[in-house]
């Protein structure tokens, strides 16, 4: 059923959206880059162990023997690392609001451009859904009264935000390529995360150690690494088997929407009229995208039932960059103050 993949992608965003609230409630405060490195390392180890269990080492060997698959897997790992590091640079230089808006807002647009270049032109329904969703995102981020807290336009920061969006769009495209070639989804995630962790972790090793050395920090890293990263990414990779990358980046707007709702209900953040309108616009955009999903999705790839590969046991974003709960959930970056307008993943 073609609609099942897009629904999995949407649910992935919901779990990613819990990261900001988790960080806001944590008794430990530390380096955002260190948190991202600790989360990525934990997720990489778990996903690698799952893939070695099922479908097993032979699946890695088969994927590695194919040069196109090997290149796509390595590029996916690099792009995932670029995504996380660029988001951190963006929020550091421009503040959470501007960094988040450029990263989240650019991802669907870049994915759409990649689709055009590669011959999978998105439909008008996708364009409409994306436009409505991004308008809602702008209101969501700027309407919570936090737009002025550390927000500043800096060329390096804006370029880094766009690079983060490009990184996500690119690794989404890479994942679809290797899935279509028959690589088991567990192998794709294991290589992406393990490779990205090898790149990111050395850059923030002392900060990552401080996170896991503190019981409160370790608890937060454990929740985000397992429940808000491993579980949703296993759902995401399954959904990507039948979801076009451009559509997936639009459907992942469930992440800031979820984070905003949790911020209002759990953290008692301001839920202003612009925030409410922005949330409503994102919801409308998601409905339009989901309604158009059957025409946007391609036929299920071989990854939905890879030869010799078993279904993953339990499914599995990424930490928050957030000015509060709406923060950059998958990025592993957290803002200085909880506010309704943050980044995502």
Secondary structure, 3 states (H helix, E strand, C coil): CHHHHHHHHHHHHHHHCCHHHHHHHCCCCCCHHHHHHHHHHHHHHHHHHHHHHHHHHHHHHHHHHCHHHHHHHHHHHHHHHHHHHHHHHHHHHHHHHHHHHHHHHHHHHHHHHHHHHCCCCCCHHHHHHHHHHHHHHHHHHHCCCCCCCCCCCCHHHHHHHHHHHHHHHHHHHHHHHHHHCCCCHHHHHHHHHHHHHHHHHHHHHHHHHHHHHCHHHHHHHHHHHHHHHHHHHHHHHHHHCCCCHHHHHHHCCHHHHHHHHHHHHCCCCCCCHHHHHHHHHHHHHHHHHHHHHHHHCCCCCHHHHCCCCCCCCCCCCCECCCCCCCCCCCECCCCCCCCCCCCCC
